[in-house]
């Protein structure tokens, strides 16, 4: 009798069907969203940029190191190319696509199509605008970059102790306005600097302080240098000293510094203007070390790739993604992004050794051997 009872118990425990002969929900193992070898697409901007080369390297290493296939694409600063590449990733079977938009507002249709196909979209670094068809945002709180740059100028020029009788002079530039971050950088810097303009201790001799005038379409460097030359010959040929140049990105720093050196800046008699940067190019670090630029914002891209992989790991395991904050990039957004932010740091000559070299972000040799063309 005991043997029969035990046998019946074992049969009952091994039965995964209910009284209707259907498999119970508890016994069904959910199919994993991601498996080793699955494709993760990455859509970045120009391959010629030091910044995107660095991001490509860290993302590829992180994705492949986790056992997935990385499908890396560069749109070469063309919105239609980027849209086509994203659709190709969907067709190829990508489960996750990491998207850094070239034109922030041009991806509504393609992202809608990708998500409809079940693809998880991670918006990377530069915020997508005009659509909520994004699952997660990974990046820096770029609302802070303009504040960081302006605060550095305020400190470097000692504006709190300056007077209207002996004002400091600044010129300002913006990137391509198709990039949402350009607005944040410029507007937030202006918010910090405006009280000094109002008191007369800070002056823009050219009067060009509107973002629509300061922009350089497609980040065109020839346009940048033309604008700067016009301002230097038109407003500084009478002996006024240009004390600072607000630049949104390191992409501008070397051309601005080189142009100003042609006007005699960067010497004991005519110190270089305090040029701001962002993204910590090796070439900018070299200029900072040699007093030919003022500061940059260090954004270690390994933090970005790590944050992406944290999201992907949670998604793969079917878990709720941890560490998210609500992010509304600007007041005109009618939706919020679920964001995972990473740290960024202001770098100048006083802390470059510690934050950039000692941390291993660059070696001293990499900095010394860098050039504006890198």
RAJO-V540860 format. One record per backbone hydrogen bond with DSSP energy under -0.5 kcal/mol. NH is the residue of the N-H (numbers start at 1). CO is the residue of the C=O. If there is no record, write none. Layout:
BEGIN
nh = (NH NH)
co = (CO CO)
END
This chain:
BEGIN
nh = (5 6 7 8 9 10 11 12 13 14 15 15 18 21 24 27 28 29 30 33 37 38 40 41 42 43 44 44 49 53 54 55 56 57 58 59 60 61 62 63 64 65 66 66 67 68 69 70 71 71 72 73 75 76 82 83 84 85 86 87 88 89 90 91 92 93 93 94 95 96 97 98 99 99 100 100 101 101 104 104 106 111 112 113 114 115 116 117 118 119 120 121 122 122 123 123 124 124 125 125 126 127 129 134 135 136 137 138 139 142 144 145 146 148 149 150 151 152 153 154 155 156 157 158 159 161 162 163 166 167 168 170 171 173 174 179 180 182 183 183 184 185 186 187 188 189 190 191 192 193 194 196 197 198 199 200 200 201 202 203 205 207 209 213 214 215 216 219 220 224 225 226 227 228 229 230 231 232 233 234 235 236 236 239 242 243 243 244 245 246 247 250 252 253 254 256 257 258 259 260 261 262 263 263 264 265 266 267 274 275 276 277 279 285 286 287 288 289 290 291 292 293 294 295 296 298 298 299 301 303 304 305 306 307 308 309 310 311 312 313 314 315 316 317 318 319 325 327 329 333 337 339 339 340 341 342 345 347 351 352 355 356 357 358 360 361 362 367 368 369 370 374)
co = (1 2 3 4 5 6 7 8 9 10 11 12 22 18 16 24 25 27 28 316 67 35 69 96 71 98 42 73 46 49 50 51 52 53 54 55 56 57 58 59 60 61 62 63 64 63 38 68 40 69 70 42 44 45 78 79 80 81 82 83 84 85 86 87 88 89 90 89 39 39 120 41 97 122 43 98 99 126 102 178 103 107 108 109 110 111 112 113 115 114 95 119 97 120 121 136 99 122 123 138 124 125 104 132 121 121 338 123 340 140 141 142 142 144 145 146 147 148 149 150 151 152 153 155 154 158 159 166 163 164 201 203 244 246 214 176 178 179 179 180 180 181 182 183 184 185 186 187 188 189 190 193 193 194 195 196 197 196 196 168 203 204 207 210 210 211 174 216 217 220 221 222 223 224 225 226 227 228 229 230 231 231 232 236 240 169 241 169 274 171 245 278 249 249 250 252 253 254 255 256 257 258 259 260 261 260 270 270 243 273 245 295 297 281 282 283 284 285 286 288 287 287 275 275 347 296 345 297 299 300 300 301 302 303 304 305 306 307 308 309 310 311 312 313 315 314 339 337 327 330 327 325 337 137 339 139 298 296 348 348 351 352 352 353 357 356 356 363 364 365 367 371)
END
